[in-house]
Amino acid sequence: MLLAAGALCVGTVAATTATARPAEEPPAFRGPDVTLIETEERTIQEFRQNGVLVFVKITPKNGKPYYLAPRDPTKGWDDLERAEAVVPRWVILRF
């Protein structure tokens, strides 16, 4: 009797694992698109997320790299003609 109950239990476990479906793959994460522009004086990297320019990293040939980002990220890069629309930023400390 005990042996029959054990066989029944094993059969039930095998049946449930055979019908279980594999988990669906999560959607692939897509990072930012980076456009690299090299000139004689500097290297420019434009970072875009969903086609929208988020920030720009500028690395001069002789100097430290710095970043340009709009002062108000909700407005974006609409008005680049005004000097106050873009704020340069440097990395002070990296840990």
C-alpha positions in Angstrom: 0.0 0.0 0.0 2.8 2.4 0.9 4.7 1.6 -2.3 1.6 2.3 -4.4 1.1 5.7 -2.7 4.8 6.6 -3.4 4.4 5.6 -7.1 1.2 7.7 -7.3 3.0 10.7 -5.9 6.0 10.4 -8.3 3.6 10.1 -11.2 1.7 13.2 -10.2 4.9 15.3 -9.9 6.1 14.1 -13.3 2.8 15.0 -14.9 2.8 18.5 -13.5 6.4 19.2 -14.5 5.7 18.0 -18.0 2.7 20.4 -18.5 4.5 23.4 -17.0 5.4 26.0 -19.7 8.7 27.8 -19.6 8.8 31.4 -18.4 8.5 34.0 -21.2 11.7 35.9 -22.0 11.7 39.5 -20.7 11.9 42.2 -23.4 15.5 43.0 -24.4 16.8 46.1 -22.7 18.1 48.7 -25.1 20.7 51.1 -23.9 21.4 54.6 -25.2 22.5 55.1 -28.8 25.9 56.8 -29.0 27.1 58.8 -31.9 30.9 59.3 -32.1 32.3 62.4 -33.8 36.0 62.9 -34.0 37.7 66.2 -34.9 41.3 67.4 -34.7 40.6 69.2 -31.4 38.2 66.9 -29.7 36.0 63.7 -29.6 32.3 64.2 -29.2 29.9 61.5 -28.0 26.2 62.2 -28.4 24.0 60.0 -26.1 20.4 59.5 -27.3 17.6 57.6 -25.6 14.6 56.7 -27.8 16.0 59.0 -30.4 16.1 62.0 -28.1 19.5 63.7 -27.4 20.0 63.4 -23.6 23.6 64.7 -23.1 26.9 65.2 -24.9 30.3 64.1 -23.7 33.2 66.2 -25.1 36.8 65.0 -24.7 39.4 67.6 -25.8 42.7 66.2 -27.2 44.5 68.1 -24.4 42.3 68.3 -21.3 39.7 66.6 -19.2 36.4 65.5 -20.6 33.2 67.4 -19.8 29.5 66.9 -20.4 26.9 69.2 -21.9 23.3 68.8 -20.8 20.3 71.0 -21.0 19.6 73.1 -17.9 16.0 71.9 -17.9 15.8 68.3 -19.1 12.1 68.5 -19.6 12.6 71.2 -22.3 15.4 69.3 -24.1 17.7 70.8 -26.6 15.2 73.1 -28.4 17.1 76.4 -28.0 20.8 75.8 -28.4 21.4 79.4 -29.6 21.1 80.7 -26.0 24.2 80.1 -24.0 22.3 79.5 -20.7 20.4 76.6 -22.3 23.4 74.3 -22.0 25.4 73.8 -18.8 28.9 72.2 -18.9 29.5 69.6 -16.2 32.8 68.0 -15.1 33.3 64.8 -13.1 34.6 65.9 -9.7 34.9 62.6 -7.9 34.5 59.1 -9.2 34.4 56.1 -6.8 
